Amino acid sequence: MTSTSPPAGLRHLHSGKVRELYQTDGGDLLMVASDRISAFDHVLSTPIPDKGRILTQLSLWWFERLAGVVANHVLSTDVPAELAGRAVICRKLDMFPIECVARGYLAGSGLTDYEATGTVCGVPAPPGLLDGSQLPEPIFTPATKAPMGEHDENVSYDVVVATVGAEPAAELRSLTLAVYGAARDIALERGIVLADTKFEFGRTPDGQILLADEVLTPDSSRFWPADQWQPGHPQASYDKQYVRDWLTSPASGWDRHSGEKPPPLPDDVVAATRARYVEAYEQLTGEPFA
């Protein structure tokens, strides 16, 4: 199922790369996860079957296990039948305009920055680290939230302070690292290295900061098989890196810098991507995805 059509009477508020947001009659939000997948700031034309359900169910699993670290925005999973499994009712929050990124290992833009500057998104790091190396300790590397089709940009902690204020910035950093640390330990017990992840937080009218949106899924996190982790080269992964790798391979025929839209994904790439998402869900939760 890829439809995200809301029940009659709900007001559409926002379309994201993956999610649709609607307002209920009571003022709460209905958040629906589609099967869309994005890469390199493009929403691809080919959906991944069941992806929205996997993201929603895995986020709910994580929210439950992290409740002792930080409260979250979920109110109910009592949603219309046609949206069952891919939608939640949640609190309307004043969202912070910051992507709260935690990194425990060297990968992605952190690796690119380290190779160029010797720092990880501006945070000092020791020399001699390799692709996939574990950092001495997890770090907070925030980014701006870019509009659809534009690229999130890594920013310094000082920019976060200037954007949201000193006290909220400190709390966002503390919560990000606390949630990452708890999730990293849970994942590792289940044979998965949580290399890095990004969170979104929002504030209630009385000032409480809550964890929101999705959390710790293959869309927002780098998941590596722990028994295959070996620094010095790109790691095997359970996330959408597989799609990125195909798009940048000669097989796709696409130049990411051309300004052209990415091509449709072939059936084998779709099937392999879905399999990786399902495997991440099943290995983390210990339950079969149905």
Steps between C-alpha positions, in 0.01 A plus 500: 500500500639838405190716541507771763155642423348626827148437621253769400505809716867507594702805396825435314786697656823384342659256256851385587736273310334197656219617729167678467371707790133575571316676782216327681180667616641505854816685396735203518698373201464192283843403365499252212812328365493426128714250310697780334876497527739790458867518411734791426217745577270345240180307565536202269222401262509137614347412840629224727208270592411500873765760581254733673371221721852391592601857594188556708515170687872527567464858625226390740722218626781747568273763659386238752854400592629856526212634709722504808751724321266748334124533450362495147217645295292184441145508637332205331521238226121494469484613139262429209524142372637601162799660675556232763866426565632807321344787697492639854313773683751733662525827689539824312833651602702809429777321309861610532644591157803279562591145400653356815767259375701264719807323363679213666692378196668664204281489187312714253556874511693455824755286318517743208562790736761305701695409188502867393552677833588250772180589684155339496252770404723749679552285811867412563587132447825306546721428197512162334130417496370290211171462317272336759723568803330540835542852635655543847155606621171585328473855372216743425520633144185703430372595158250745360165372376494570130184542291393211277755445225778685679784362705524508880819685596718412797527795738698579813361482851527879512249520214258286702541734797436801278195332347319357804675655804772376734284297740296314235818436299666340801194286567477390135864397503463315829182319390646409162807337653297330775253349252779394267691336785198302619404396147859407409515258793160346418595456135839349578337240725305397189803483273470841336744791512317833512760711321308827499145629505296818494217608727237770491371666815211732569375701794159488669321824597630457857860467377558124521727364226371180337650258249295520179463387138660159440783355701783252437384354170700407189392838358654707777782275621799303383461141613795264448518124573719481810662173395618657173621834637859563400644853466688588185228471237126564452293275725221261410175667604131451568408852390435684175871522422427215258281735295761777511767257383291385203417857400868594492606182318546474122193273493266793569642723226426800723730787591391641836650838407320525165186665634293217351261294710619152602379210288240247619639220714512156336300219656804326649613818677147554635483142629848514656424835668173371645683191625756714683226705670317183605822343628579806712149494646509130578850496646432797725152404620541122497158478333409403143375782281151421375 
